[in-house]
Amino acid sequence: MIKILILIILFFAAVEDIKKMEVGYIYPASILALSFVNFFLKPYISLKFYLFNSFLVFAVLFLFWLLGGIGGGDVKVLTALSFYAGFRIWDILLFSSGIFLVYSLLLLKFKKKQLPFIPAVAAGTLLSFL
């Protein structure tokens, strides 16, 4: 059930990212809240591991943000998603990057300088959850 809610949140975040090229704070906050609900529902999950993994994800994505390759909303959403996904966040990042590469090559003819990444994150998350 939490997976479905996260996918719905990512869908709405993707729509906002497509329209505005930014993502509101409500999306990462909602994903983070659902992640903490997941911790309480599954007591065998190691909070220390998830915190370390999320810090690592944030550090990597923050470097990409500093270089101008990714937006701040993308960093927030993916870091919040890492609290839920744990180690699977790396699969989500791999799938999302591949999907983004494909649609950025398809949209190359439109000469857009910026493309939204959250739609690829939503699709990559869906692939990872299957």
C-alpha positions as a Markdown table, in Angstrom:
| # | Residue | x | y | z |
|---|---|---|---|---|
| 1 | Met | 0.0 | 0.0 | 0.0 |
| 2 | Ile | 2.8 | 2.4 | 0.8 |
| 3 | Lys | 4.4 | 1.6 | -2.6 |
| 4 | Ile | 1.2 | 2.7 | -4.3 |
| 5 | Leu | 1.1 | 5.9 | -2.4 |
| 6 | Ile | 4.7 | 6.7 | -3.2 |
| 7 | Leu | 4.1 | 6.1 | -6.9 |
| 8 | Ile | 1.0 | 8.4 | -6.7 |
| 9 | Ile | 3.1 | 11.1 | -5.0 |
| 10 | Leu | 5.8 | 10.7 | -7.7 |
| 11 | Phe | 3.3 | 10.9 | -10.4 |
| 12 | Phe | 2.0 | 14.3 | -9.1 |
| 13 | Ala | 5.6 | 15.5 | -8.6 |
| 14 | Ala | 6.4 | 14.5 | -12.2 |
| 15 | Val | 3.4 | 16.5 | -13.5 |
| 16 | Glu | 4.6 | 19.5 | -11.5 |
| 17 | Asp | 8.1 | 19.1 | -12.7 |
| 18 | Ile | 7.0 | 18.9 | -16.3 |
| 19 | Lys | 4.8 | 22.1 | -15.9 |
| 20 | Lys | 7.1 | 24.3 | -13.7 |
| 21 | Met | 10.5 | 22.6 | -13.9 |
| 22 | Glu | 10.5 | 22.6 | -10.1 |
| 23 | Val | 9.1 | 20.3 | -7.4 |
| 24 | Gly | 7.3 | 21.5 | -4.2 |
| 25 | Tyr | 8.4 | 20.6 | -0.7 |
| 26 | Ile | 5.2 | 18.6 | -0.2 |
| 27 | Tyr | 6.4 | 15.7 | -2.3 |
| 28 | Pro | 9.7 | 14.8 | -0.5 |
| 29 | Ala | 8.0 | 15.5 | 2.8 |
| 30 | Ser | 5.2 | 13.1 | 2.0 |
| 31 | Ile | 7.6 | 10.4 | 0.8 |
| 32 | Leu | 9.6 | 10.9 | 4.0 |
| 33 | Ala | 6.5 | 10.6 | 6.2 |
| 34 | Leu | 5.5 | 7.4 | 4.4 |
| 35 | Ser | 9.1 | 6.1 | 4.9 |
| 36 | Phe | 8.8 | 6.6 | 8.7 |
| 37 | Val | 5.4 | 4.9 | 8.7 |
| 38 | Asn | 7.2 | 2.0 | 7.0 |
| 39 | Phe | 9.8 | 1.9 | 9.7 |
| 40 | Phe | 7.1 | 1.5 | 12.4 |
| 41 | Leu | 5.3 | -1.2 | 10.4 |
| 42 | Lys | 8.5 | -3.2 | 9.8 |
| 43 | Pro | 10.6 | -3.2 | 12.9 |
| 44 | Tyr | 13.3 | -5.4 | 11.4 |
| 45 | Ile | 14.4 | -2.5 | 9.1 |
| 46 | Ser | 17.7 | -1.1 | 10.3 |
| 47 | Leu | 17.3 | 2.7 | 10.7 |
| 48 | Lys | 21.1 | 3.2 | 10.9 |
| 49 | Phe | 21.6 | 1.6 | 7.5 |
| 50 | Tyr | 18.8 | 3.6 | 5.9 |
| 51 | Leu | 20.2 | 6.8 | 7.4 |
| 52 | Phe | 23.7 | 6.1 | 6.1 |
| 53 | Asn | 22.4 | 5.1 | 2.7 |
| 54 | Ser | 20.3 | 8.2 | 2.5 |
| 55 | Phe | 23.3 | 10.4 | 3.5 |
| 56 | Leu | 25.3 | 8.7 | 0.8 |
| 57 | Val | 22.6 | 9.3 | -1.8 |
| 58 | Phe | 22.3 | 12.9 | -0.7 |
| 59 | Ala | 26.1 | 13.4 | -1.0 |
| 60 | Val | 26.3 | 12.0 | -4.5 |
| 61 | Leu | 23.3 | 13.9 | -5.7 |
| 62 | Phe | 24.5 | 17.1 | -4.0 |
| 63 | Leu | 27.7 | 16.9 | -6.1 |
| 64 | Phe | 25.6 | 16.6 | -9.2 |
| 65 | Trp | 23.5 | 19.6 | -8.1 |
| 66 | Leu | 26.7 | 21.6 | -7.6 |
| 67 | Leu | 27.8 | 20.8 | -11.1 |
| 68 | Gly | 24.4 | 21.9 | -12.5 |
| 69 | Gly | 23.4 | 18.4 | -13.7 |
| 70 | Ile | 20.4 | 18.0 | -11.5 |
| 71 | Gly | 17.9 | 20.2 | -9.8 |
| 72 | Gly | 17.4 | 20.7 | -6.1 |
| 73 | Gly | 13.9 | 19.2 | -6.1 |
| 74 | Asp | 15.4 | 16.1 | -7.7 |
| 75 | Val | 17.9 | 15.8 | -4.9 |
| 76 | Lys | 15.2 | 16.2 | -2.2 |
| 77 | Val | 12.8 | 13.7 | -3.8 |
| 78 | Leu | 15.5 | 11.1 | -4.4 |
| 79 | Thr | 16.9 | 11.5 | -0.9 |
| 80 | Ala | 13.5 | 11.1 | 0.7 |
| 81 | Leu | 12.8 | 8.1 | -1.6 |
| 82 | Ser | 16.1 | 6.5 | -0.4 |
| 83 | Phe | 14.6 | 6.4 | 3.2 |
| 84 | Tyr | 11.9 | 4.1 | 1.8 |
| 85 | Ala | 13.8 | 2.2 | -0.8 |
| 86 | Gly | 17.0 | 1.5 | 1.1 |
| 87 | Phe | 19.6 | -0.1 | -1.1 |
| 88 | Arg | 17.1 | -0.3 | -4.0 |
| 89 | Ile | 17.5 | 3.5 | -4.5 |
| 90 | Trp | 20.6 | 2.7 | -6.5 |
| 91 | Asp | 18.5 | 0.5 | -8.8 |
| 92 | Ile | 16.0 | 3.4 | -9.0 |
| 93 | Leu | 18.8 | 5.8 | -9.9 |
| 94 | Leu | 20.1 | 3.4 | -12.6 |
| 95 | Phe | 16.6 | 2.9 | -14.1 |
| 96 | Ser | 15.8 | 6.6 | -13.9 |
| 97 | Ser | 19.1 | 7.6 | -15.6 |
| 98 | Gly | 18.5 | 5.2 | -18.4 |
| 99 | Ile | 15.0 | 6.3 | -19.0 |
| 100 | Phe | 16.1 | 10.0 | -18.8 |
| 101 | Leu | 18.8 | 9.3 | -21.4 |
| 102 | Val | 16.3 | 7.7 | -23.8 |
| 103 | Tyr | 13.8 | 10.5 | -23.6 |
| 104 | Ser | 16.4 | 13.2 | -23.6 |
| 105 | Leu | 17.8 | 11.8 | -26.9 |
| 106 | Leu | 14.3 | 11.7 | -28.3 |
| 107 | Leu | 13.6 | 15.3 | -27.3 |
| 108 | Leu | 17.0 | 16.5 | -28.5 |
| 109 | Lys | 15.5 | 17.7 | -31.7 |
| 110 | Phe | 13.5 | 20.3 | -29.8 |
| 111 | Lys | 16.7 | 21.8 | -28.5 |
| 112 | Lys | 15.6 | 22.1 | -24.9 |
| 113 | Lys | 18.3 | 23.0 | -22.5 |
| 114 | Gln | 16.5 | 21.7 | -19.4 |
| 115 | Leu | 14.4 | 18.6 | -19.1 |
| 116 | Pro | 12.5 | 17.4 | -16.0 |
| 117 | Phe | 14.1 | 14.4 | -14.2 |
| 118 | Ile | 11.2 | 13.5 | -11.9 |
| 119 | Pro | 9.2 | 11.8 | -14.6 |
| 120 | Ala | 12.1 | 9.4 | -15.2 |
| 121 | Val | 12.4 | 8.9 | -11.4 |
| 122 | Ala | 8.7 | 8.0 | -11.3 |
| 123 | Ala | 9.2 | 5.5 | -14.1 |
| 124 | Gly | 12.4 | 4.1 | -12.6 |
| 125 | Thr | 10.7 | 3.7 | -9.2 |
| 126 | Leu | 7.8 | 1.8 | -10.9 |
| 127 | Leu | 10.3 | -0.5 | -12.6 |
| 128 | Ser | 12.1 | -1.1 | -9.4 |
| 129 | Phe | 8.9 | -1.8 | -7.4 |
| 130 | Leu | 7.8 | -4.5 | -10.0 |
